[in-house]
Amino acid sequence: MDINMPGMTGLEALQRIRKISGIEHMPVVMLTSVTGADTVVQALEAGADDYVVKPFSAIVVQDRIKKYMTKA
């Protein structure tokens, strides 16, 4: 999820997700161009599982997502 989105920020969306029963533990990886340390801390405190800064490579995103996927 990006920090900058139309309608609401990624942080607001993340806070809403964390309040929804049944999906509150769904992994959320922030993919954003916002690099400020304050924003990274806010995202992690709001419940983001990881934070990847744009530009990013597909390999980095794939590796980050793999660690949150459950094995069948």
Short mmCIF file of the C-alpha atoms (twelve columns), coordinates in Angstrom:
data_MODEL
# 
_entry.id   MODEL 
# 
loop_
_atom_site.group_PDB 
_atom_site.id 
_atom_site.type_symbol 
_atom_site.label_atom_id 
_atom_site.label_alt_id 
_atom_site.label_comp_id 
_atom_site.label_asym_id 
_atom_site.label_seq_id 
_atom_site.Cartn_x 
_atom_site.Cartn_y 
_atom_site.Cartn_z 
_atom_site.pdbx_PDB_model_num 
ATOM 1  C CA . MET A 1  0.000   0.000   0.000  1 
ATOM 2  C CA . ASP A 2  1.250   3.497   -0.755 1 
ATOM 3  C CA . ILE A 3  1.337   6.338   1.778  1 
ATOM 4  C CA . ASN A 4  -0.029  8.803   -0.796 1 
ATOM 5  C CA . MET A 5  -3.393  7.655   -2.121 1 
ATOM 6  C CA . PRO A 6  -6.500  9.501   -3.278 1 
ATOM 7  C CA . GLY A 7  -9.322  9.762   -0.760 1 
ATOM 8  C CA . MET A 8  -7.325  8.755   2.308  1 
ATOM 9  C CA . THR A 9  -3.694  8.195   3.161  1 
ATOM 10 C CA . GLY A 10 -2.156  4.757   3.321  1 
ATOM 11 C CA . LEU A 11 -1.746  5.233   7.060  1 
ATOM 12 C CA . GLU A 12 -5.476  5.905   7.447  1 
ATOM 13 C CA . ALA A 13 -6.313  2.853   5.335  1 
ATOM 14 C CA . LEU A 14 -3.911  0.726   7.362  1 
ATOM 15 C CA . GLN A 15 -5.496  1.861   10.632 1 
ATOM 16 C CA . ARG A 16 -8.932  0.927   9.268  1 
ATOM 17 C CA . ILE A 17 -7.700  -2.493  8.112  1 
ATOM 18 C CA . ARG A 18 -6.288  -3.203  11.559 1 
ATOM 19 C CA . LYS A 19 -9.758  -2.612  13.068 1 
ATOM 20 C CA . ILE A 20 -11.633 -5.039  10.769 1 
ATOM 21 C CA . SER A 21 -12.329 -8.363  12.416 1 
ATOM 22 C CA . GLY A 22 -11.059 -11.279 10.368 1 
ATOM 23 C CA . ILE A 23 -8.423  -9.364  8.420  1 
ATOM 24 C CA . GLU A 24 -6.800  -7.368  11.212 1 
ATOM 25 C CA . HIS A 25 -3.724  -9.613  11.044 1 
ATOM 26 C CA . MET A 26 -3.401  -9.552  7.252  1 
ATOM 27 C CA . PRO A 27 0.182   -8.602  6.331  1 
ATOM 28 C CA . VAL A 28 0.535   -5.101  4.908  1 
ATOM 29 C CA . VAL A 29 3.668   -3.974  3.088  1 
ATOM 30 C CA . MET A 30 3.963   -0.263  2.410  1 
ATOM 31 C CA . LEU A 31 5.396   0.501   -1.072 1 
ATOM 32 C CA . THR A 32 6.002   4.226   -1.262 1 
ATOM 33 C CA . SER A 33 8.314   7.026   -2.287 1 
ATOM 34 C CA . VAL A 34 7.991   8.634   1.150  1 
ATOM 35 C CA . THR A 35 11.348  8.137   2.856  1 
ATOM 36 C CA . GLY A 36 11.094  10.273  5.975  1 
ATOM 37 C CA . ALA A 37 12.006  8.424   9.155  1 
ATOM 38 C CA . ASP A 38 8.942   9.841   10.929 1 
ATOM 39 C CA . THR A 39 6.633   8.346   8.301  1 
ATOM 40 C CA . VAL A 40 8.360   4.963   8.423  1 
ATOM 41 C CA . VAL A 41 7.956   4.901   12.205 1 
ATOM 42 C CA . GLN A 42 4.293   5.981   11.921 1 
ATOM 43 C CA . ALA A 43 3.581   3.213   9.423  1 
ATOM 44 C CA . LEU A 44 5.225   0.542   11.538 1 
ATOM 45 C CA . GLU A 45 3.487   1.771   14.682 1 
ATOM 46 C CA . ALA A 46 0.156   1.757   12.810 1 
ATOM 47 C CA . GLY A 47 0.684   -1.915  12.034 1 
ATOM 48 C CA . ALA A 48 2.586   -2.105  8.752  1 
ATOM 49 C CA . ASP A 49 4.578   -5.303  8.558  1 
ATOM 50 C CA . ASP A 50 7.209   -3.913  6.221  1 
ATOM 51 C CA . TYR A 51 8.179   -0.730  4.394  1 
ATOM 52 C CA . VAL A 52 9.720   -0.658  0.903  1 
ATOM 53 C CA . VAL A 53 10.829  2.606   -0.702 1 
ATOM 54 C CA . LYS A 54 10.318  3.415   -4.392 1 
ATOM 55 C CA . PRO A 55 11.997  2.891   -6.735 1 
ATOM 56 C CA . PHE A 56 12.222  -0.779  -5.845 1 
ATOM 57 C CA . SER A 57 13.076  -3.929  -7.727 1 
ATOM 58 C CA . ALA A 58 10.635  -6.778  -8.225 1 
ATOM 59 C CA . ILE A 59 13.081  -9.091  -6.448 1 
ATOM 60 C CA . VAL A 60 12.985  -6.951  -3.283 1 
ATOM 61 C CA . VAL A 61 9.192   -6.853  -3.242 1 
ATOM 62 C CA . GLN A 62 8.971   -10.568 -3.955 1 
ATOM 63 C CA . ASP A 63 11.351  -11.380 -1.102 1 
ATOM 64 C CA . ARG A 64 9.468   -9.132  1.321  1 
ATOM 65 C CA . ILE A 65 6.104   -10.660 0.418  1 
ATOM 66 C CA . LYS A 66 7.417   -14.238 0.592  1 
ATOM 67 C CA . LYS A 67 8.251   -13.854 4.257  1 
ATOM 68 C CA . TYR A 68 4.583   -13.152 5.048  1 
ATOM 69 C CA . MET A 69 3.048   -15.943 3.002  1 
ATOM 70 C CA . THR A 70 2.128   -19.100 4.837  1 
ATOM 71 C CA . LYS A 71 3.384   -22.386 3.493  1 
ATOM 72 C CA . ALA A 72 0.758   -24.881 2.383  1 
# 
